[in-house]
Amino acid sequence: MKKYTKTKVIRITEEQHLTLVKMKSFNIDVGKFIRNAIKEKIEREHKDFKPKEKKDDSFSKRLKNSILAVNK
């Protein structure tokens, strides 16, 4: 299980607070809900914040495959 070690204080409206309180009364993990909402928002709208994977060029792929073939 991940260790949540960072805290961020935010301000929410009264309506948002009441909604979260109601969710808690239905035994919904509000912290997990908020973390999932943030994750979805980042994936949907801010993909450029995440580090991009480096693509191998064709020479690198062939070299990697030939090294793997030799080591078998």
N, C-alpha and C positions, 0 to 999 in steps of 0.2 A: 504494500500500500504506500502511496506517495505521502511524504511528509509535507504538510503545508506550513512553511516557516515564515512567510511574508504576510504582512497585513497592509491593507489599504482602507483608509477611512473615506467614506463617500457620504454625500447628503442626498436624501431622497424626499419626495413629496409625501404629504400625509396620506394621500390615496395609495401610493406605492407601499408605504409602511403597513397600512391596513390590509392590503392585498397579501403581503408577505406574512403577516400575523395570521390571516385566514388560512393561507397555505400550510403554515405550521400546525394549525388546529386540525388539518386533515392528514397529519403525520407525513408531510412532504419535507424532505431535507432541503431547507431554504439555501444553505450554503452551497450544496451541490447544484441546486437549480441555478444559482447566480453564476457559479464557475462554468457550468455548461453553456449558459447564455453568452457569457463573455467569449468562450471558445468558439461557438458558432458564429458570433459576430466577426471575430478576427478572421476565421476561415472564409467567410462569405465576402467581406468587404475590404480586408486589409491583408491580402495574401503577400503583398510586397514587404511586410514586416518580418516575415519568416525567412530564414536563410534559404537561398536557392541551392538545389543540388547541382553539382557540376556534372555536365554530360561528357562522356568519353567521346573523343573523336574516333574515326574508324581505325587509325593506326594504333591507338591505345587499346582498342578492343581486340584487334588481331594479335598484338603483342601479349596482352593478358591471356587470351585463349591459348596461344602457343606455349606460354610458360606453364599454364595449367595442364596442357596435354603432355608436356615433357615430364612433369612431376608425377604423373599417374603411374 
